[in-house]
Amino acid sequence: MTTYSAIFNTSPKLIDADVIVFDDAHAGEQYVSHAYTVEVSRAKHNDIYTAVLEAVRSTLSPDRYSQLIMNNPGSGTRELVDALFLAQHEDWIEPLSNALNLFGKKDDSAARSAMFAHRAIDGHLSSCTLYLAWNRMEIRPATPPTFENSLFTNANQRIYLSATMGAAGELERAFGRPSIKKLSLPPEAPTPRSGRRFLVFPHLVDGVDPEAFTKELLAKMGKAVIIAPSDHEAEKAEEVLVPDGWSVFHKGDVEESFDAFASATEAAVVLANRYDGIDLPGDACRAVSLYGFPGTTNLQERFYKSRARSSSVTDERVRSRVVQGIGRCTRHRSDWALVVIADSETTTYLSRPEVTRAFPPELQAEVLFGLEQSETTPAEVLENIDAFLEQGTNWRDNAEKDITTNLTSVQQVVPAAADALASAARYEVESLESQWHEDWKTAADKLHEAATALGSAQDARGYRATLLFRAAVLMDKAGRLREDPALARAADTLADQAVRAATPATWMNSYLPFAGRTAMAASPAFTSAVVRLSAYIGDVGTPARLSQIISETISGLGAIDHGTYEPALSALGKLVGADATKPTGDARTDSQWCWDDHLWLSLEAKSEHVPEGLIGAEDVRQVNGHLGLVAHDRGVAAVPTGSAAVMISPRTLVNRTAMALAEPGTWRVTPADVLALAVDVQRLWSHLQTLRTMDVKARRAPVAEALKNARLTPEDIVDRLTLTPLGDENSASE
């Protein structure tokens, strides 16, 4: 018996095994990928971070480079992740490798881990991607090259055990295997069942501070497991959720055994990213709290979710973390435990029908019951918990009957894209092996086959676009090395397909055209923005006048009063080249941004919402009809493709009925998101105002370049404001 890291490292010391059994295989990805991921922390190793940044500086826009070297950037810059495909630039490889070699001169555990990971991928950096964020970087291949690991590959049999195996190729991608056979329980086997979970959602309870109420609930239970997705969030959870006077156990205290915690009273164990490997049956512990959404645990996942709209490939992994976390104290049928969902993002996640449909029916019924019972007063929630603790007739005759009723109305549905994603996984893994052996043409063809397998899976369109772009990069590299114009043309075709499939995401535009090629023609919306901005520079006038406009806009966007906020919205729209106005008439949007009749945004400002509470059905109904009214007012027959209706609200929770009412193409952002956009626009105008002495037409080329460098084209803005749907994620962009 050993750990994953004893097998997946640069020099395994174990003897060859005939059979290797991987327990909790659903959680193996983070351990396997870690062996091939070089992590560069800005805080711990700033010199190496800077050296890597300088190695790839040539591909970054001046604006992006400036953001990355700031000491105290805004939240938008901190969260933004770029993906640099190292196959695209041979001249990056040597300086990048030299920068990573600096880890060998450090003497801390993080540096040693990075040094070993660098050894595992050095010589193959062209097969890797550099994920670049303000606080850290990660250099890794898309899937782990486990074919290099003789201990792993020489085993006659590899057996993967998991209660949440997944159906979309998760294991194949996690372990770098083209194909893994799945064995299901025989038909005559009894269905495995967990114990009863009573889920409570404090963010849905009337008039409470969710964190204080969570602390009260945990105090009532006497002991709790608290799980957060990161060390930072675990520290925050300990600060705000653990009842006063309780003992706190950490990772090191339970590394070998949970026995000390199991025998303790008034105690909490607080763990980061530990959603599996915990079994606390019976009276050992009867309360679990999840604090923080485990949607992304590394930069590749964050890029897929926030930039590439490719989260379909990691959805099963996220579901597994949440399901495993919920079940930490109910592994056995006779167990029962309270589960407190203590953050708003996980609450929203579990409120989405398209998410819960993929859960086992028993858990679906429990989640639905928990949502229904949390939308009430705190007194009623506490009364229900008392009944749950008693496990008497009150609970059995009422709650259990309701859960059973829910159970009859649900069924588990495999996500629509699962089969296609499973088919694609083989080609992705085979492509990585071809890349490792520098067969770039074959590697590109394999990724094209993977993308083709996803052709009919609408929910995986973003991931299909990502695969097509990776294929384009590899085909372009093959063309350069072979000096083959036909391969270069094939690369351009793949890139064009990728850009079209990625819409509304715009992340690829920073890397196109490939070297030596002509840029694609500007979109009509982009041309509209350039023409309008080139004229507006003259209207703005002096630097003093610009300063006043920017100051009033940012101040207005920080206001709560709608009379101040709404004019600032339209002012911001004008600063990005839109025909931005507040339309007159009933039921109209608060600000419409129109790049002529090519691309539109309607913006409904709920600035007067208090952060607590839910976005309601009437709020959503208003947003649903806005784009249609814009078309009516402009005398246009149809809304331009790609347009979006956006609600701006400090609330991050949506009423379940409102979710069901939300139409495709409706989205939500927070006032902070709009303010972050305004700050970036301010930076854009620090350059645009220098063009005011030029002729209007002469301004157009530098205005276009400035918009692209700042990532503030109309398409970039729509991409930025349409990341979080009001309703079903799978229908939001149809």
N, C-alpha and C positions, 0 to 999 in steps of 0.2 A: 504494500500500500504506500502510495506516494502522492505528491502534489503535481498539478499540471506543469508548474515551472520546472520541476525536475526532469520532465520530458522535453518541454519546449524551451530550449536554450541553445547557445552556440556550441556547447560540448557536453551532451548528456553523459552522465557517469554510470547510468544503469546498464545492466547487461541486456542483450537482445531478448525480447519477450516473444513467446508464441502468440499470446493473446493479451491485448490491453483493453481494460474495461474503463470507460470514462463515465464516472457518476456525475449527475447534475450537468449533463452535456449541454443543456440549453444555456448555461452560464459560462461555457468554455471559451467563447469568443474573446472575452476581454483578456484571458490569460494567454491564449494562443497568439493573438495579434500583438500583445505586449512584447513578445520576444522579437518582433520584427518592426517595432515602432520606436523611432528615436524621438524622445520628447525633449523640447528645449524650452525651459521656463525663463521668461524675462526677468522674474524676481531673483531666481536662484543663480542663473548663469547669463547675466546680461551681456557679457563680452561675446559669448557664443551666439546668442540671439542676434546681436548686432552684426557679427561676421556673416551669419546666414543671410540676414536681410540685405547686406551689401552684395552678397554673391548673386542675388536675384533682382537687384534693384532695377536693372535695365528694362524689365518687363512691367514694372509698376508705374502707374501714372504718378506725376508729381504730387497730386492731391493725396493719393493713397499712401505714398511714401511718407508724406508729411504727417498723416494721421498716425502711422505706425511708430514714428519717432517722438510723438508727443508724450510728455510726462503725465498729463492728466486729461485724457480725451473724454468726450461725452459717452453716454451709455451705448449709443448706436455704433460708434467706432469700436468700443470694447467687445461687442458681440459679433461684429462682422468677421466672416471667415472667407478667405480666398483659397482656391485650389490651384496650385501651379503644377502642371504635368511636366515632369522633368524630361520626358522624351522630346519635348518641344525645343529644347535648347541644349545642345551639346556643350556650349561654353559655360554652362552653369556647374557642370559636374565636378570639375577639379576644384574650383574655389569652395564649393559646397562641402566636398569631402574633406578639404583642408580645415574648414571651420569645425566640422564634426569631430575631427581628430583631436581638437582641443579638450574634449572630454577626458582623454587619457592623461591629462595633466591635472585633473581635479581629484579630490579625495573625499567625496561625499557619496552617499548611496544612490542619489538620483543620477549623478554623473556616471557612476559605475554601471547602472542599469542602461543608460543611454549609450555608453561605450560598447557594451555587449550587443545591444540592438544594432548599433552601427556596423559592428563586425559581421552581423548576420546579413546585412543588405549591402555592404560596401562592395563595389564592383558591379552592382546592379541598380544603382541609383536612377538610371534612366527608366527603370520599370516602376518607379515609385512616384508618389504624389506628395508635394509639400503643402500641407494645410497651414495657412498663415493667419494668425489672429494677433491682437495687440498684446495679450498677456502670455501667449505661448505659441509654439509651433509643433507640428508633428510631421515626420517624414516616414512614410510607410507604403507598402504595396496595397492594392485594393483588396486582395485576399492573401492570406499567409502562404508563403512558399514552403509548405510542410513537406513537399517532395524532396527537399534538401535534407530533411531530418531522417537519418537512417534508422534510428530506434523506432520512430513512428511508422515509416514506410515498410520496414522489413518484417514487422509483425504479420503473422499469417492471418490474424483476424483482429479487427478493431470493433469493439462493441460500445455503443453510445446509449446510456440510460437517461431517460428524461420523462417527467410527467407532462411536460409542455413541449413536445417535439417540434411542432410547427409544420406547415405544409408548403412553404414558399422557398425552400432551398436554404434555410438558415444554417443548418448543420454543414452543408456542403461549403458554403462560403466561410463559415467560422473555422472549419478545420482544413480548408484547402483541398477538398476531395471532389473529383468530378461527379461521383455518384455514391450515395449511401442508401442501402436497402432499409426500408422501414418494416418493422414487424408489429402488427396490431394484436390486441388481445383476441383470442378465439371467441367466436360468437357465444359460446356457452359460459364464458367467464363472467362473473358478476361485475357490474359497473363500479369502478372505484369511486368512493365517496369521501369527501372531507366532512369534518364536523361543521356545526352551524356557525356562521359568521353574521353578526349584527353590525351592519355598516352604518356609521353616523357621519354626516357631512356638516360640520359646524358652520361653514360658510353659507349654508342654506337656512340655518336656524334664525328665526326672527330676532332682531335687536340684540345680538350678542357680539362680543369681541371674539372672533374665532379661535385665536390662540389661547386666550384666557379660558374660554369654554372647554377647549381641548384639555387644558391643564386640570380643570375641575373634573372632567370625565375620567381622566387617568387616575386622579387621586381617589376617585370612587372605586376604581378597580383594584388599587393596592399595589400594582406592579405592571410594568409595560415594556414592550420592545418598541423602540422608536427607530425607524429606518429613513435615511435621507440619501439622496443620490451623490452627494459630494461631502468632502471634509468640511468645507465652509458651511454648507447647509446643516450638517450634523451639529456643528458648534452652535449655530443659531437655534436649532431645535432644542438642544440642551438648555440654552438660556431661557427660552420662552415657553417650553412645554413641560419640563420636568417639575413636578410639584415641590414646593419648599420642603426642605428637610430630608428629601429622599437621597439614598445612595445612588451613585451613577457608575455603571460599568461601561468600559470602552473596549475597543477591539482587542487590545493586549490582554485584558482581563478574561476574555472568553475564547482566546485563540485555541487553547487545548480542550477546554470543556466549559459548558454552561452550568455545571453543577452548582457552583457558588452562587450564581444568580438565581437558579431555580429554588434554592433553599432560603434565599433572602426575602425580606419583607420591605415594603415601601422602597422599592428599587426600580430603576430603569436601566436598560442597556441601550446605548445610543450608538448606532452603527452607520457607516457611510458605504453606500453601494453594496450592501450585503442583503440581497433579496432571496438568497437560497442558502442551503446548508445549515439551517436553524430548525431544530425540532424541539418544541417545548410542549409536550403533551399534558393533558389533565390540569392539575392545579399548579404546575410549574409556572405558568403564566397564562392569563386570560385576556390580555389586551395588546393590540398592535396599533401603532400610529404611523402613517406614512406622511412625511413632511418634505415636500418638494417633488416635482414630477421627473421621473427617470427617463425622459424622452431622449436625451443624448448623454453619452458617457465619454465620448471622445470627439475630436474635431472632425473626423470623417462623417460621423453621424450628424453632427451639427451642420456641416456643410450640406449634406443631403437634405436635411429638414428645412433649413432657413434660406438657402440660396438656390439649390437645384430642384426643390420640390420633389425630391426622390425618396421621401420617407416611407413609401410603400415597401421598399426593400428591408427596412428595419422595423416595420410595424409589429411583426410577430415577436421580435426581440423585446420591444417595449411592452407589449401585452404580457409576455412571459414574466418580465420584472414585476409588473403590477400584480399579476395573479399570484406569483410566488410570494410577494411581500404580504399580500392580504392573508395568505394561508399559513403564516409562520407558526401559529399556535393551534392550528386545527388540522393537523396531518392525519388524525385518526377519526373515525366515524363518531365516536362517543365524545369528542372534544367540542367545546364551544368557546367563543371568544368575541369580545368587542373589537371592532376595527374602526379607528377614527381617521378619516381622511382630512388632514389638517391644513392642506394648502388649496388655493383656488384653482390652480392649473390641473391638478389631478382630479379635483371635483368636476371641472369642465370635461375632462377626458372621460370620466365614468358616466357623465350625463349624455354622452353622444351615442345614439342607438347604433350607428355604424361601427362603433368600437365594441360595445357590449354584445352585439350579435355574434361575435366570434368567440365569446366566452362559453365555457361549459354551462348547460342550462341551469344547474343548481346555483352557480354564481350569478348568472343573469337575474334569476329570481330574487336573490339576496340583495343585489345592487339596486334593483327596481324598488324593492321594499324599503331599503335604506333611504333612497332619494325621496320617496313618498313620505316617510315618517320624519324626515329632517325638515321638511317644509312646514314648520309649525313653531310653537313657542318652546322656549327652553324648558319650561316646567313639564310639558308633555314629553319631551325627549328624555328628561331625567326619570319620569314615571315609567317610560318604556324600558329604560335601562334597569330600573329596579325589578321590573317583571322578568327581564332577561337574566339577571343575576339569581333570582329565585328559582328559575327553571321549573316553575310550578304550573298549575292549571291556567292561570291568567295568560302566560306566554303560549302554552300549548293550544288553548282554545281560541286564541285570537291571532297572535303573530304567526304562529306556524300555519294556521289555516290560510292567512293572506299570502304567505310565501308559497304555499302549495298551489294556491289559485294562480299566482304569477307563473309558477312552473309549468302549468298546463297551457299557458299562452305563449311560451317562448320555445325556440329551437336554435341549436347552434348552427351557424352558417359559415362555411369556409369563405374567406374573403375572395372577391371575384378575380383578383389578379394572382391568386396563390399558385394555380397550376402553371401559368405562364412564367412566373418568377422562378418556380422550381425547374422548369425546362431551361431557362436561361442560365441557371447557376453552373451547369456543366461547362458551357462555353466560356464563361467568365474565368473559371478555374483553369481551364486548358489554355486560355489566352495568357494568363499570368506565367504559366510555365514556358510558353513560347517566348514571351518577353524576356524571361530570365536567361534564355539561351540566344537572345538577340535575333530571333526570327520575327522581325517586326511585321512583315506582310501577313504571315500566318496569324500572328497575334491580333492584328486588325481584323482579319476575316472572322476570327472566332468571336470577337466582340460584336461584329456586325450580325453574326448568327444569333448571338444573345439578344441583341436589339430586335431582330426579326421575330424571335420567339415571343416578345412582348407586344407585337404589333397590334393585337386585338384587345389588349388589356388597358382600357382607358385610365383606370386608377393608377397604373404604373407608367403613365406617359412621361412624367418627369425623369424617372429612372431610365427609360428607353432613350430619352434625349441625352442623358449623361453617358450612356454606353456608346451611343453614336458619336459623341464628341471625342470620347477616349479613342474610339476606332479611327476617327479622322486624324487625331494627333499621331497615332502609330503608323497609319498609312502615309502620312506626310513624312515621317522620319524614314520609312522604307524608301520613299521616292527620292529623298535627299541623298541617302547613302548609295542608292543604285543609280542616281542621276536619271531617273525614269519619269518623263513628263506624264505618262499615262497614270502612274500611281499618284502623282501630284493632282491630276484632275479628279481621280477617284477620291482623294482626301477632301478636295473642295466640295464634291457632291455630298459626301458624308457630313461635312460640317454644315452645309446648307440644310440638310435633313434634320440635323441636330438642333439648329437654331429654330426652325419652324416647329419642331416637336416640343421645344422647351417653353414656348410662349405660354404665360406671360413672363417667365423667368428670363433675365437678360445677362446672366453671369458670363456667358461665353463671349460676349461682344468684346471683352477686354483682351481676348487672346486671338482675335481675328482681325484682318486676314492673316493667313500663314505667310511666312517670310517669302518675299518676292512676288506676292500676288496683289491684285487690285482689290480695294475695299468694296464691299457691297454698296449698292445705291442706298442713299438715305431714305428712310420711311417718310411718307407724306406728313405724319404727325411731327416727326423730328424737323422736317423742313419748315413746317408751320411755326414751331417753337423758335427756330433760328431767325426766321423773318420777323416775327413779332418782337422778339427780344432785341434784335438789332435796331429796330425803330424805338423801342421802349428805353433803350440806353439814353437816347437824346431827350426823351420826355422826362426822365429822372433828373437829368441835369448835373448839377455840381456835386462834389463829394459830400458837402454839408447836407444837401437835400437827400442824397442816398442814405446817409447816416440816419436822418430823421425817419425816412420810410422804413428802414430796417428796424430801427428802435421801436417804432410804433407797432410794427408787425409782430415782433417777438414779444413785446409787452402785451399786446392784445391776445396772443396765443397762450399767454400765461394766465389770462383772466378766466373767471368763472361765469360772469354775466354774459348772456348770449348777445346782448346789444354791443358789447365790445369785441367778443370773440369772432362773431360771424364776419364783420368787415375785415378783420385781420386775415381770415381764411382766404377771402378773395384777393387781398393784397399779396398774399404769398403765391397764389396762383399766377398773378401777373408777373411776379418775379421769376417764374419758371417758363414764361412764354405762352401761357394759356390765355384765352379769352375768358377771364374769370369774373363772374358776377353773381349777385344774389337775385334770382329770378322773382318776379312779382306773381301774385296769384296764390290761391289756396293749395295746400298740400305739396308745395314745391320744396326742393332741397334748399339748404341754407347757403350753399355755394356750389356753383357748377364751373368746372374747369374744362374748357373745350379747345382742343387743338384743331380748330375749324371743325369739319365733320369727319375727322379721321380717328379720333380717340377722345373719349370723355371720362371725366370723373364727377360723380355727384357726391357731395360731402354733407352729411347730416350731423350737426354739432349738438351733442348732448353734454355740453360743458357744465351744465348746472346739475347733472347727476352727482349725487354723493357716491364715493367709491364703493361703499357697502351697498348690498342689494343686487338685484338681478336686472339685466336688460329684458324688458317685457315684450309681450306680443304686439302691443300697439306701436312700440318703438320700431319693431321689425317691419310691421305693415307699412309704415311711412317710408322706410328705405326701399322696400320692394318696388314701389311705383315710381321712384324718382327719375330713373333714366328714361322711362317711357314718356314722362312729362317733359323732359328736356327735348326729346325728339319732337313731341307735339309743338312745343314753343318755337323750335327752330325750323319747323316745316319740313322735317326729314322723315322719310317713310320708316326707317329702321335705325336702331341703335348701332353705332359702329362696333364691329367685332373687337373684342378685347377690352371694351369699356367696363367700368366697375362702379358699383354703388357702395359707398363706404360710410359707416357710422363711427363717429369719434366720441368715445365715452370712457370715463375713468373706471367704469365697471368692467370686470373681466369674466363675469359669469352671465350666462344666458339662460333664461327660463326655458324649460324643456318644451313647452308648447311653442314658444317663440322660435326655437331651433327648427321645429317641424314646419313652421310657417315661412321660414327664410327661403327666398328663391335663389337659384344658382346665380353667381355673380354678385353676391352681397357679402360684405366683409366688415370687419371691425378693427379699429386701432385705438390707442389711448392718446390723450392730449400730449403725453410725453413723447410719443412717436412723431407727432406733428411738429412739436418743438424741436426735436432732433433734426427733422427735415429742414426746418427754418434756419437752424444753425449752419447746416451744410450750404444752404442757399446764400446765407450771409458770406460764407467763404468764397462761393462762386462769384458774387458781385464785387468782392475786393479786386478780382481780376477784370470783370466786365467793365467796371467804371473807368479803367485805364484806356478803353477803346473809344471814349466819347468824342475825342477830337477827330476820329476817322469819319469818312463818308459812310452813310448807312449801309450801302451795298458792300463796301470794303470790310465792314465789321463781320459779315456773315461767316466767313471762313474761321476767324479766331473764335467767334461765338460758338460755332459748331464744335470746335476742338475743346473749348472750355467745358461745354455741356458733357461731352463724352468723358473727359478726364475726371469731372466731378461726379460722374454717374448720376446725372440729373436730366437725362433725356426724358421725354414723355413716357417712353416704355419703362425706363428705370423707375420713375416715380410710381407708375401703376404697379410694377413688380413690388416695390417697397411697401405699398399700402394695401396689398392684397395677400398677405401671408396667413391671416387668421379669418376663416369664414364664420359668418353668423350661424349657418346651419350645418348640414351634412358636408364633411370635408370632401367626400368622394364625388359630390355633385356641384361643388362650389364654382368650378371653372368650366363646366361643360358648355 
